[in-house]
Amino acid sequence: MVAAIVLINAVPAQLAHLGRALADVEGVSAAYSVAGDEDFVAVVKVANHEELAEVVTKRIAVLDGVTRLRTLIAFRSYGAEDERYF
């Protein structure tokens, strides 16, 4: 299992619909609107790196309103619930 955190910047006029669109992307386990330099954080959990590339570049990056992405690949989980993924 590969997990990643995707930091997303968006066009302000698209913020209202983009959160739901992110949550509906296959491979995204959670999507959060956030305060700070980014507008959204998406948690992606997939089987392998190839699928991660697919989710980030072909499912998230192409959503209306997305202007910039930064992807952080997780190495290890320290939460008891998620340890089974690493």
C-alpha positions, -999 to 999 in steps of 0.1 A, spaced: 0 0 0 12 35 -9 -1 65 9 4 102 -1 -7 136 10 -16 159 -19 -16 196 -12 -38 215 -36 -42 251 -46 -74 261 -64 -91 289 -82 -112 307 -55 -144 306 -76 -141 267 -77 -136 261 -40 -172 253 -33 -175 223 -56 -139 211 -56 -139 196 -21 -167 171 -31 -150 164 -65 -118 155 -47 -136 133 -22 -152 114 -51 -119 106 -69 -112 69 -68 -81 65 -46 -87 95 -24 -95 83 11 -102 118 25 -103 154 13 -101 184 36 -105 221 30 -77 239 50 -65 273 60 -30 283 50 -9 282 18 -30 254 3 -68 252 -2 -72 215 1 -54 184 14 -62 150 -1 -51 117 14 -45 91 -13 -41 54 -5 -35 31 -34 -18 -3 -41 14 9 -58 33 39 -72 19 35 -107 -16 39 -93 -5 69 -73 8 86 -104 -25 79 -121 -46 93 -93 -25 125 -89 -19 133 -126 -50 119 -143 -77 122 -117 -68 151 -93 -47 175 -115 -74 176 -142 -102 187 -119 -118 221 -127 -102 247 -105 -70 229 -95 -40 253 -101 -11 236 -83 -3 203 -66 24 192 -42 25 155 -34 42 141 -3 47 103 -3 44 87 31 71 63 43 56 52 76 24 57 96 25 62 133 -12 60 140 -24 26 152 -53 25 127 -31 31 96 -1 9 105 -15 -20 85 -8 1 53 30 3 58 
